[in-house]
Amino acid sequence: MKKYSVNQYIELLNKNNLLITTIHCNHILNEKIEHVSYNSKDILPRTLFICKGANFKEEYLQSAIKNGAMVYVSEVEYSVNIPCILVSDIKISLSVIAAYYFNYPADKLNVIGVTGTKGKSTTSYFIKYILDEYKKSTGLKDTGIISSIDTYDGKDTVKSLLTTPESYDLQELFYRSLQNGVENVVMEVSSQALKYGRVHDVEFDISVFLNISEDHIGPIEHPNFEDYFDSKLKIFAKSKIACINLDSDDSDVIYHRAKHDANQIVTFSTKNSKADVYGYHIRKEGLKTFFCVKTKSFEKEMVLSIPGLFNVENALAAIAVADYMKIPEKYIYLGLSIAKSEGRMEIYHSNDEKIVSIVDYAHNKVSFEKIFDTTKREYPDRKIIAIFGCPGNKAEIRRKDLGEEAGKSANKIYLTEDDPAYESVEQISNEVIQYLKKYNDNYTVIEDRSAAIKEAVKFVADSKEKYIILILGKGNERTQKVAGGLVPYKSDMVNILESIHDYENSHTISNSNH
């Protein structure tokens, strides 16, 4: 981190056409800034404080001043006793200042960005596992990751709160990764991050565009699909190499935008044999998925240890990245063969396989379509139970999409909580029911998610038919967003494991009594 003067920050903002004016700054122009922050709880003497956030309150600035803030950056002037730098866009200003403060760490890393409606986490981890296997052979540092699951900077792993962190936090992660000897960082890139400038000062050496379908449509996210899609497409203008899925909906639009904005395109597909990376002969054997892949460098059979035939597309994306990076095929094979992504297509079953469950983060139309389709194909002898909910106060389109997809594909449905925020679980569930009942009237509302999972396992245990339980929407998440805070939640994985344990204990006791 470099210590720049107040005037240097002013010049930086002016150069980026963000500066409106300065107020009472003349006497501190040559003063050095010791720290930069947008968090009023993270203040040191001589801090440049950035008034960022839709819910920003003047009391946060007052607190920052009390703790040592020397000057503040804002879109509005406040009645306080320290100088002000007025800017036209506080979100972009935060990104510009953060990149400058941390001395542009992303420029010194190989940054791989992954975007799409479905599969970002799995693809990111596929890439990480491949690169890590290769790094083992060289003795160099393993790959950093920034995902909706967790972040890893070469030293510490931390659970994530956002798919893509705020721009300041992102630049700090890049800085720490660089300090820890990391060379490659793979990161999920959300539509919000692209729309609101969190990655404004990040250039991607390689980007991946997986797929697109309606999601995150609502008053506080994207007003319509066009805005959502266009936000996603912005990644190409920040990419040297663009890896795109020819099997995606709107692939022609994606291809032409990538061709216009990126320096080079690498394509992957399971349908088009002319793609740069072509996957074929896809099949499930036991709990593993096998497929063949042909690239310009090699042709080889690959294996995935996680279920879900749709994960082949994610694997092809990772292969496209690795092949472009000239990673030898044996490390690609090794990485994919052991790769996993916590809370994504994780199978849990009892010893007698009476109880079989998949925990997955599927939470939108395309992910629901894919998980139901693959479950029907991979478990044709089992009926489907779906446990899911919809978030409150955002992405209202999901209530229709998930209700319809579950109604068409599941034999039995448990509606439950999934980050209800300021809405009631009952209200959200009733909206979902409007859509699913057109196809299916076998549904139950159990607001407590842990109780819903236990009830589903009990139902299967008592049934003479074979079922598979799909627990969808939260993956590895260990909190529920309720009202204005986060409430602890065991996680779907812990709940299903506990329920299976209870089943096996009762089953053992029952058998011993005969």
Secondary structure by P-SEA (a helix, b strand, c coil): cccccaaaaaaaaaaacccccccccccccccccccccccccccccccccccccccccaaaaaaaaaacccbbbccccccccbbbbbbccaaaaaaaaaaaaacccccccbbbbbbccccaaaaaaaaaaaaaaaaaaaccccbbbbcccccccccbbbbbccccccaaaaaaaaaaaaaacccbbbbbbcaaaaaacccccccccbbbbcccccccccccccccaaaaaaaaacccccccbbbbbccccaaaaaaaaaaacccbbbbbbcccccccbbbccccccccccccccccccbbbbbbbccccccaaaaaaaaaaaaaaacccaaaaaaaaacccccccbbbbbcccccbbbbbcccccaaaaaaaaaaaaaacccbbbbbbccccccccaaaaaaaaaaaaacccbbbbbbcccccccaaaaaaaaaaccccccccccccccaaaaaaaaaaaaaaccbbbbbbbcccccccccccccbbbbbccaaaaaaaaaaaaaaaaaaaaaac
